[in-house]
Amino acid sequence: MIKKYFGTDGIRGKVNEENINGEMFFKFGLAAGAYFKNQKKTKQIAIIAKDTRLSGYTLEPALVSGLASAGMHVYTLGPLPTNGLAMLTKKMRANLGIMITASHNLFYDNGLKLFGPDGLKLSDKIEKKIEKLIDSNIKNNLTENIKLGRVKRLENANEEYIKILKKNFPKNFTLRGIKIAIDCANGAGYKSGPKLLKSLGAKVHEIGISPNGFNINDNCGSTFPNKIKNFVKKHKVDLGISLDGDADRIIICDENAKVINGDQIIAMLAKRWKKKKILKGGVIGTLMSNYGLQKFFKKNKINFIRANVGDRYVKEKMQKFKFNLGGEQSGHIILGKFATTGDGLLVALEILFSMRKGIKASQLFDIFKPVPQILENVAVKDKSIIDSIRSKRIISKVSKLMKNQGRILVRKSGTEPKIRIMGESENKFLLKKCIKLIKNSLK
């Protein structure tokens, strides 16, 4: 389904270019408000959270204005992890929740992630309906002047989110005696991350908790795991936790400073949940999930299904097949027993709960041997270059070269002007050669 504004994970782009500006955010708010206002719900409520980008100060008021102009009452929550917003949307029985974020991107980007009253990201079908309202006459979506929405700031959103997280674990669960380093990427989790871990008794070393509007994801967080790796090595902590800008991703580091990605975390959780008989159905991964993970699941008789890239598509397949665990190599992991979307802090708690009897992280995560994998991102002016005759010919040639020796995946990024190339093979020489051929075709 081709969409005009929405990508694989909401709307995203450079601020004050194309769709990421005050005018468009007013239209997004007005259209989303008009759509959800008509969904037979007595309360006309929208809640908004954001990460720490400077542009949030300009985009949030425009979004609020659009929603209120549609007749929605708006609560603003300030900086809060994305799943905190999803959880509170459901708890407050709001019509919709909107997260202003560009996730793992740098400060000059921003965007939106929209959640329905069930705390789930919107389907392609609903996004298409909202897009139609965005492009319609503004006057058609404006409410009567007597029915304009009111706006209120809630100051306790992080505390409420932490309460919900802790309720998922036994009351006697404690982190006393455990040393943890957490890198909050100067993003949305900079308050709730350290506060949550300290409230459970851990000794916490904090990184990336000084946002200034420009430093979100800047050489820190889950996209720069060397930061937490070096910290763990220097300070000898029991676990390193690295979040991204909106805290829906997690990459960890064991006590030996070994970086553990999403695939290894998912493997550990699946193995543990199966043993505890709480794994339902199996696991949903993505097209990017390492082939070594797939082989591990086959060996351990755990059902494994791949979805398109994006945690929304993972969640959709989890619902379809009634699975309660899924996620991505990047660290988007959905614990279906507890949450509707990826949550770095929730996954961190589940990992720490697994360590509570003195088990070391290195013991937990020696799960499977990954097949050598190369990921390349190629910046392009026009992502449709991937559909050119030349590119298709090269990709077809590469696929034949890789036959029975590995796999190649070439796709458009849903969030950035990039083509993403992923290759896997035990034959590293062939793998590098094939990726080079594709990169050259895109240039």
N, C-alpha and C positions, 0 to 999 in steps of 0.2 A: 504494500500500500504506500504510494508516493505521497509524502506530506510536504507542505510548503514551509512551515515554521519549525515543527517539532522534529528532533533527531531521534537517536536511539535512547537518549536519556534526557528528555525535556527539550528546552530551547537554550542554545548557547552560542556565544560569539564574542567578538571584540566590542568593548564598550564604546558608544557613540559612533558605531559603524553599523550599517544595515539595520538589524532588528533589535539591537541591544541599546536602547536609548529611552528617554523619558516618554516621548510620544508613543512609541510602540508598547511600552509597559503599561501605559494608560489603556491602550486598546486591548492588551492581553487581559488586564484586570477586568475591564468592562465586559469582554466576551466571556471570560470564565465565570464571572458573576452572573451574567444573564443566563448562561447555560444551567448552572447549578441552582439558581433561584427557582427554576421551573421544574425541579425534580421532586415535587410533592413533599417538601420538608417544611415544617412550621418555622423552625429557627433558620434565619437567613444569616449564617455565620461563616466567615472565612478567617483562618489564622495564618499568619506569615512569620516565618523565621528566616534567618540569613546567616551567611558566613561573615568574614571580617574584611572584605574588599572595600576599598574607598568608594567605589561606585555604588555600593549599597545605599549610601546616603542620598543619592539622586534617584535611584531606580525604585526604592521602596515607597517613597511618597507618591510617585506616579502610579504605581500598582495599587496602592491604597485608594487613591482618588478614583481609579477606574472601578474598583470593586464597590466602593461606597456610592458611586454614580449609578451602579446597576441595582442598588438597594440592599447590598450586603453589609452587615455589621462586621467590623474588622477588629481582630485582636493582633497586635504586633508583639512578638516574643523576643526580638533581638537575636544575638548569636546563639545558635543551638544546633547540635548535630541533626542531620537529615532524618534519621529514624526517630529522634526525639520529636520532631515535627509530625511525623507519621503517627506515632503513638498518641500524641496529644490531640491530633485531629480526631482520632477514634474516641478517645476518652471524653473530649469536650462535645462530642456529637456534632461537630461542625460539618457544614456542607462540603467544604474543601480546605485543604492545607496547601500552602505554596512556599517552597523553599527557594530563596534567592541565592544562587550559588553557581559557580562554574567548576565545582568539585576539585579535581586534582590540577586544573589549569592554573597558570600564573595570574597575577592581580589584574592585568589589563583585559581579561575576559570576565564575563558574567553570564548569568542565565537564570532559568526557572526549572524547578521540578514540581509537578502538580500531583496531589494525592486526593483521592475521593474520600467520602465519609467512612469507608471501611479501612482507611489507612493504606490502601493499595495505589500504586502508580496507575495513571489513566491508561486505558486501552487505546490502541490505534484508532478504533472507531470513534471514541469520545474526542480524541485529539482532532480528528478530521472535522467533527461537528463544531468544535471551538474555533478551528481555523476558518470555517465558513462564517462564523459570527464576527471574527476579527476583520474580515474583508467586507462585511456588510455595512450599510449606512449606520453611522454612530448613533443617530437619533432613534433608531429602532431598538437599541439596547439600553437607552437611558430610562431610568425609572421616573415616576412622578416626583415633583419637588417635595411633596409631603412625606414621601417614602424613602428618602435618602438614608444611607447607612450611617451609623456612628462608629467612631474609632477609639480604641482604648489600648494602652500599653500594659502588658502583664510582666511583672518583674521576677516571678518565681518559676519560670519555665524550666530552667536547668534543674532546680530542686525537684520538681514534679517528675521530670524525666528520670532522674537518679532513683527516685522512689520506685518507679515502675520497673527499672532494671533490677533492683535489689530484691523485689518481690518474686522474681523468677528463681531465686535460690533459697536454700534453707536459712532460717534466722540465725543459726549458729555458724554460718559460713564466715570465716575470717581470713585475712591476709597478714596477720601478725607474724613478724619474723621473716617476711618476704621482701626483698629489695627489688623494686621495679623502676625502670627508666621508661618514660613516656614522651614521645615526640608528637606534639599536637599540630604541627605544621603551621603554627600561627593562624590557625583556622577556627572553625565553628566549635571544636571540642576543647578549646583552650581553658574553659572554665570547668565544664562537667567532667573531663577526663581525670585530671589530678584530684578533684574533689571527691569523685566516686571511689578511687583507689585508697585515698587517705581515710575516707569514712569507714572502710573495711579493715583499717589497721596497718596497711602496707607502709613501708618506708619508700617514699616516692622521690625520684630525681626527675625534674621537669625540663623539657626542651620545647622550644617553639610555642611559648605561652605569652609572647609579647607582640601581638599584632599591631601594626601601624598603618594598615590599609594597603601596603605595597609588598609586604614580605610573606604573604600566604604562599605555601608550597615552594618558597624560594630556597633551594638547596637544603630542604628539610622535608620531613613527612615521608609517606609511603613511596613516593616516586624517587626519593633520594635515600635509600636504606643505609648507605654508608655512614650517614650521620648517627643513626642509632647504633650501628655496628661498632663504630669507633668509640662511642660513649660506653657501651657495654664492656668493651675490651679494657678501657681505661679504669672504669669504676667497679668492675667485677660485680655486676648485679645478677639477679636470678633470671630476669626476663626483660627484654626490650620490646616496647610496643610502639609502632609507628602508624599514625593515622594520616588520612589525606585532608584536604581543605574543608570538606563537609562531614568528615568523620564517618563515612559509610564504608570506608576501606580499612583494612588492617594488614600490615606486614609485620612479622615479629623477628626477634633475634634471640637465640638461646644463650645460655650462660657462657658458651664458648665463642660467642660473637658470630655464630653462623646464621645467615639470613634465611628465613623460612617464608616462602611465598604462599599464596592462596591455595594452590593445588595440594601442598603438603598439609596445610591446616585442615582442608576438607577431608583428606584421606584419614587424618588422625581422628577427626570428629565422627566420620562414618564408621571407622573401626570400633571406636568406643561406644557409639550409640547402638551399633549392632549387638555388641557384647551385653549391653544393658537392656537390650530389647526395646529401645525407644526409637530406632530407625524405622520409618514407615516407607515402604515401597522401594526406595533406593535413593540415588543421588542424581541431580541435574547439574551437568557442567556446561561448557560452551564449546564452540568450534576451536577456541584457543587452548582448552585444557590439554595438558601434556599427555602424550600417548602412554607414557609410563604410568600415569594415574589410571587410565582406562584398563591397562593390563593388570594393575593391582586390584581393581574392583572385580575383574573377571576371575582372578585367582581366588579371591575371597568371597565369591558368589554374591556380590552386591550389584544390583541392577544399576546401570549407568546410561544416561541419555544425554545427548548434546543439544543445546539450544543455540539460537543466534546470540551474538555478543551483546551484553547489556543485562543488568540484573533484573530489569523489568521482564525480559523474555525468559529468563531463568524462573522467575516467580510464576509466570503464566503456565510454564510446563509443569512446575511443581504442583500447581492447582489442578491441571489437567490429569496428571497421573497420580495425584494424591501422595506425592513425596513430601517429606518434611525437612530435606536438606539439599542445598544447592549453592552454587557460587562460581566465582571466576578466579583465574590465576592472579589477577591484579589485586585480589583481597576483598572484593565484594562477596560477602558470604551471608546467605540468608538462613537463619535458624527458624524454620517454619513453625516450630513448637512455641516460639516466643515473639516473632516479629514478621512484618510484611515486606521488609526491604533490608538491604545490607546495613549492618551496624557494627563498626569497629570495636566499640566499647563492650557491647553485648558478647561478641565473639571472644574478646580478651577475658571477660569474666568466665566464660565457659572453659577457656584454656586454663586459667588460674584455678578453677574448681577442679580440673583434672589433675592439677599439681598439688592439691591440698594435703596429700599424705606423704609429702617429702619427695615426690617424683620430680626429677629434673626435666627441664624442657628438652634437652638433648635426647633423653630417653623416650619422650613422647613422640618426637618428630622424625625419628629414623624409620620412615614408613616405606618408601619406594624409591627406586633409582629412576630419575627422570631421563627420558630420551633427549639427547642434545638438541636444543632448540634455539633458534635465532629469531629475534624480533627486530624489525626495522620499520621506522616511520619515515616516509618520504613526503616532505612538504610540497604541495602543488598549488597552482593558482586555480585549477579547475579539476575537481575530483572525477569528472566524467571522462578524463583521459584514460581511466581504467577500462572504459568501454570502446576505446579506439581499436581499429583493426590490427594495428601493430602490437598493441599491448596484449590483445586477446591471442594473437599468434604466438607471442613469446611465452605467455602463461601456459598455453597448450603444449608448447615444446618442452617447457620445464616440467610439466606434469608427467609427460612421457619419460623424461630422463629420471624422474623420481619414482617411477612405478615400482612397486614392491620393495622400495628402499626407504620410504618415508612419505611425508606429505607436505604440500605447500598450500597456504591459504592467503589470498590477496583480497583485500576488502577496503571499501571507503570507510574512513572514520565517520562515526555518527555525530561527533562533537567538535572536530577540528578540521581545517583544510589540509588533510593528510591522507595518504594511502598507507595502510598498514600491511606489512608483509610478515608472515610467520612461516617458518620452515622447520621441520623435524626430521632427523635422520641420524643413524649411527655413523654414516659415511659423512664426516665433517667436510671433507674436500668437495664432494658433490654438492652438499648443502650450501656452502659458501658460493660456489660457482653459480648455482641456480638463482640464489637471491641477488647476486650481482647482475645477472642477465635481466631480471625483472626491474631492478632499480634503474639500469641503463635505459630500458624501454620507456620508463616513466619520465625520464629527463628529456 
